[in-house]
Amino acid sequence: MLADYVLKTAPIWSNRIPYGRREATIFMSKDEKACFADAGLLSDHLDTGIITWWDTIATKIRTQDQQAKNETGRLGERNTIKYERNRTNSEPIWMSIDSNLAGYDIKSRVSEDSGHITHRSKSIHIRLRASGISCNISRVECRANEQSICVPPMVLIQQQKNACCYFTGRATALHPH
C-alpha cells in the first residue's frame, strides 16, 4: 500500500528514495514517517524484506525518471528534425533511432541545399541533450572540440521543458555565442 502511495502520488520526497531512506525521510511529514515506521520500513534492524522493499521502490522511481527523460529527449529530437528540415530544406538523418553509438543524434547539413545528405555534403552532427530540470553546456565543453558549435537552449513549447543541442563537425556558417 505504501509503494502504491509513493508511486501514484509522487510526494516531493519520493525522488530522494534512490539516494537512501534517510534522504527521503528528511522531507516526510510526521504522519508519513509514522506510516513508514509502523510498517517497519524505518527499523534499525534491517532484514531482507526491508532492504528489498526499499530497493524495489528505488528501482521503480529510477525507471520512471529515465522514462520521462527518454520521452523528453525524443520530443527534443523530433523538434530538432522539424527545425533542420525547415532550415535546410532537406531531410536530416535521425541517427539515434538506429544506434546510440554514433556519438550524435541527428545528421544534418550546414545550409540549404537540394537533395539528400550525402557523404560529400557539408554535414553537421547534432547531439541533443534534453531534461525537464536543466541543461547546461559550458563554453569549456564547447571549446573542447574546435569544430563544436554551441547553440542556446531550444524551448520545447509543448511540454515547457528545456533542451540543449550542440553541433559537432565542420560548420563554419555557425558560431558559438
N, C-alpha and C positions, 0 to 999 in steps of 0.2 A: 504494500500500500504506500509506503514512503517512497519507494522507487517511482511509482506512478505519479505521485505528487511532484517529485523533483523534475521528472522528465516532461510532464504535461504542463505544469505551471511555470517552470524555469525561474524559480526565485533568483534574485540578484546574486546570491551566494553560490548558486549551483555551478557557475563557471569556475569556481575555485576548487571544486571537488577533485579534479585531476591533479591538483597540487598537494592533496592530502586532506584528511578530515579536519585537522586543526585549522587549516586555512579556510575551510568552509564555515566552521562553527564560529569563527570570529565575527562573521556577518549575520549569523542567525539571530532571530528574536529569542527571547526566553522560552516562549511556548514551543518554538521549533526545536530548540535544544532539548527541551523536556521530552518531546516526542522521540527524538533520536536516542536519548538516554534510556527512556522506558523500553525502547526496542532492543536495548543492549548494544547499540551500534557505536556508543562512545566509551565503552568499557576499556579499562586499562589492561584487562586480561583478554588479550587477543586470541581468538580461536580461528580456525579455518573458515567458519561461516561468516564471521565479521569481516575478515580480510577479503573473502570472495565477494561479499555484498558491495564493499567499497570499490574493489577492482572492477566489478561488473558495471556499476553506475558510472565510474570514471571513464570506462571504455565507451559506453553509450554516449556520454557527453562529448567525448573527443570525436566520435563518429558523426554526431550531429554538427559539431563545429566544422569538421572537414567537409561535410556535405554542403553546408552553407557557403564555405569558401569556394568549393568547386562550382557551385551554381553562380556565384558572383563572378568567378573567373570566366566561365563560359559566356555569361552576359557581356562581359568586357570584350571577349574575343569576337562575339557576334557584332557588337557595336563597332569594333575596330575594322572588321571585314567590310561592313557597310561604309564606314568612313573612307577606307582605302579604295573601295570600288568607285565611290563618287569622286574621290580626289584624283585618281589615276585613270579613270575610265577603262580599267581592265580588272580582270578577276584575280584577286590575291589568292595565294595558296594557304590553306588552313593546315599547317604542319602538325600542330599539337593533337589533332584528331587521329592522325596516323601514327605519330611517335612523339614521346616526350623526351627523346634523347637527342633531338636536333639542336637544342640549346636556344631555340626561339619558337614562338607560337605561330607567327604568320609571316609569309614571304610576300613582299610587295615590290614595288618599283619606286625609284626616286621621283619620277614625274610622269605626267600623262603621256601615253604612247599607244599606238594602235596595236592590236593583237594581244597575245597572252605572254606571260612572263616566261622567258627562256633563260638558258644558262648564259646567254650573251647580253641579256638586259642588264641595265644598271639596277641591281636589286638591293633592297634593304630587308633586313631581318628584324621583325618586331617581336619583342618579348614583353608580354603583358604581365603586370603584377596587379592583382586585384584583391581588395579586402574591404570588409564592411567597417573596419575600425580606422585604419590609416595605411598610408603607403608613402614611403619616403625613398627617394633616390638621390643620394648625395652627389655633390659635384665631384667628390673624390671617386665615387663609383663611376661617374660619368667619364672622368678623365683616365680611369684605369685602362681603358682601351681607346687609343687615339681616334679610332673610327666610330666611336659611340656618339650617338646624338640623343640627347635627353629632351623629352617633351614634358610640359607640365601635366598634372593630373587631368584626366578626362572625367567629367561628371556623368555618371550613368543615371540619367534622368528618371528612368522607370523605377529604380529602387533607391535612389538617393544614396548611392554608395560610391566610394572613390576608387579609381583605377589609375594606375600609372603604367606607362609603357616607355620603353626606350628602344632605340633602333641600333642594331649593330650591322656593320657592313659599310661600304663606301657610299656616302650620300653627301656630296659637297653642297647640295642645294639647301640643306637644313643645318642650322647651327644651334648649339646649346644656349640656353637663356642664362 
